[in-house]
Amino acid sequence: FYSTSLIIMVNFHEFLEHDKGYQQALQQHRQAHSEVHGKGHEIMCEARKIQGLLLITDLLIGKLAEHEDINEGDAEDALLLRLTGDSSDAWASLLVNTLDENRDKIYEQCQAVIMAWHKHQEAKVDAREHCNKLSFAREEARMRFEQKKKNADKS
């Protein structure tokens, strides 16, 4: 019995390799799971962008702190004015505005991560449906295989 069952399984496996309905379901299954993997990767790509924005925030805060020690009319203020055309106060104001814009970018990027996460969840649900479809296609193929086997035994 065991050897006959093994032969049937080998034949069924061979049958599955050539069964168009099962192969189509298998291809869709693989594609759905590949999409899940890709969507998971997208989450990480979007999240890594936040790291860069946080680094920019730290750098801007450090530069802003440097301007706190500069008073109007100091030698450093005069040098900045001479080299850039703007005083330390103007640069500090620019840094504060840039920090505000960067904060908004961080918020937007966090939303992008959340959207990527939702797309990943949707892809996982879709992939689970394809798992069910693949199981169903396998059972249909098994029925076709059994019918083919019965027809061959009758001959």
C-alpha positions as CSV (number, residue, x, y, z in Angstrom):
1,F,0.0,0.0,0.0
2,Y,2.8,2.4,0.9
3,S,4.6,2.0,-2.3
4,T,1.4,2.4,-4.4
5,S,0.5,5.6,-2.4
6,L,4.0,6.9,-3.0
7,I,3.7,6.2,-6.7
8,I,0.3,7.9,-6.8
9,M,1.7,11.0,-5.0
10,V,4.7,11.1,-7.4
11,N,2.3,10.8,-10.3
12,F,0.0,13.4,-8.7
13,H,2.9,15.8,-8.3
14,E,3.8,15.3,-11.9
15,F,0.2,15.9,-12.8
16,L,0.2,19.1,-10.8
17,E,3.3,20.3,-12.7
18,H,1.3,20.1,-16.0
19,D,-2.2,21.0,-14.8
20,K,-2.9,24.5,-16.2
21,G,-5.5,25.4,-13.6
22,Y,-3.2,24.5,-10.7
23,Q,-0.2,26.2,-12.3
24,Q,-2.2,29.4,-12.8
25,A,-3.3,29.4,-9.2
26,L,0.3,28.7,-8.1
27,Q,1.6,31.6,-10.2
28,Q,-0.9,33.9,-8.7
29,H,-0.1,32.6,-5.2
30,R,3.6,33.2,-5.7
31,Q,2.9,36.7,-7.2
32,A,0.7,37.6,-4.2
33,H,3.4,36.5,-1.7
34,S,6.1,38.3,-3.7
35,E,3.9,41.5,-3.4
36,V,3.7,41.0,0.4
37,H,7.4,40.8,0.6
38,G,7.8,43.9,-1.6
39,K,5.3,45.9,0.5
40,G,7.2,44.9,3.7
41,H,10.3,46.2,2.1
42,E,8.5,49.5,1.2
43,I,7.7,50.0,4.9
44,M,11.3,49.8,5.8
45,C,12.4,52.1,3.0
46,E,9.9,54.8,4.1
47,A,10.9,54.4,7.7
48,R,14.6,54.9,6.9
49,K,13.7,58.3,5.5
50,I,12.6,59.3,9.0
51,Q,16.1,58.6,10.3
52,G,17.6,61.1,7.8
53,L,15.0,63.7,8.8
54,L,15.8,63.2,12.5
55,L,19.5,63.6,11.8
56,I,18.8,66.9,10.0
57,T,16.7,68.0,13.0
58,D,19.7,67.2,15.4
59,L,22.1,69.2,13.1
60,L,19.7,72.2,12.9
61,I,19.2,72.2,16.6
62,G,23.0,72.2,17.1
63,K,23.5,75.1,14.7
64,L,20.6,77.0,16.3
65,A,22.3,76.5,19.7
66,E,25.5,78.0,18.3
67,H,23.6,81.2,17.4
68,E,22.2,81.6,20.9
69,D,25.7,82.7,22.1
70,I,26.1,85.4,19.4
71,N,24.8,88.9,20.2
72,E,24.0,91.6,17.8
73,G,27.2,93.5,17.0
74,D,29.6,90.8,18.2
75,A,32.6,90.0,16.1
76,E,30.9,86.7,15.0
77,D,27.7,88.5,14.1
78,A,29.7,91.1,12.1
79,L,31.6,88.3,10.4
80,L,28.4,86.5,9.4
81,L,26.9,89.7,8.1
82,R,30.1,90.4,6.1
83,L,30.4,86.8,4.6
84,T,26.7,86.0,4.1
85,G,24.8,89.2,4.1
86,D,22.7,88.1,7.0
87,S,23.2,88.5,10.8
88,S,23.1,85.8,13.3
89,D,19.5,86.6,14.2
90,A,18.5,86.2,10.5
91,W,20.3,82.8,10.4
92,A,18.7,81.7,13.7
93,S,15.3,82.7,12.2
94,L,16.1,80.7,9.1
95,L,17.1,77.7,11.2
96,V,13.9,77.9,13.2
97,N,11.8,78.0,10.1
98,T,13.7,75.1,8.6
99,L,13.1,73.1,11.8
100,D,9.4,73.8,11.5
101,E,9.4,72.6,7.9
102,N,11.5,69.6,8.8
103,R,9.0,68.7,11.6
104,D,6.2,68.8,9.0
105,K,8.3,66.5,6.7
106,I,8.7,64.1,9.6
107,Y,5.0,64.0,10.2
108,E,4.4,63.5,6.4
109,Q,7.0,60.7,6.4
110,C,5.4,59.0,9.3
111,Q,2.1,59.1,7.4
112,A,3.9,57.5,4.4
113,V,5.1,54.7,6.7
114,I,1.6,54.2,8.0
115,M,0.2,54.1,4.4
116,A,2.9,51.6,3.5
117,W,2.0,49.5,6.5
118,H,-1.7,49.5,5.4
119,K,-0.8,48.5,1.9
120,H,1.3,45.7,3.4
121,Q,-1.7,44.5,5.5
122,E,-4.0,44.6,2.4
123,A,-1.4,42.6,0.5
124,K,-1.2,40.0,3.3
125,V,-5.0,39.6,3.3
126,D,-4.9,39.2,-0.5
127,A,-2.1,36.6,-0.2
128,R,-4.2,34.6,2.3
129,E,-7.0,34.5,-0.2
130,H,-4.5,33.2,-2.8
131,C,-3.5,30.5,-0.3
132,N,-7.1,29.4,-0.1
133,K,-7.5,29.6,-3.9
134,L,-4.3,27.5,-4.3
135,S,-5.7,24.8,-1.9
136,F,-8.9,24.8,-3.8
137,A,-7.1,24.5,-7.1
138,R,-5.1,21.6,-5.7
139,E,-8.2,19.8,-4.6
140,E,-9.8,20.4,-8.0
141,A,-6.6,19.0,-9.6
142,R,-6.7,16.0,-7.3
143,M,-10.3,15.3,-8.5
144,R,-9.2,15.6,-12.1
145,F,-6.2,13.3,-11.4
146,E,-8.4,10.7,-9.6
147,Q,-10.9,10.8,-12.5
148,K,-8.1,10.4,-15.0
149,K,-6.7,7.5,-13.0
150,K,-10.1,5.8,-12.8
151,N,-10.5,6.2,-16.6
152,A,-7.0,4.7,-17.1
153,D,-7.8,1.8,-14.8
154,K,-11.0,1.0,-16.8
155,S,-9.0,0.8,-20.0
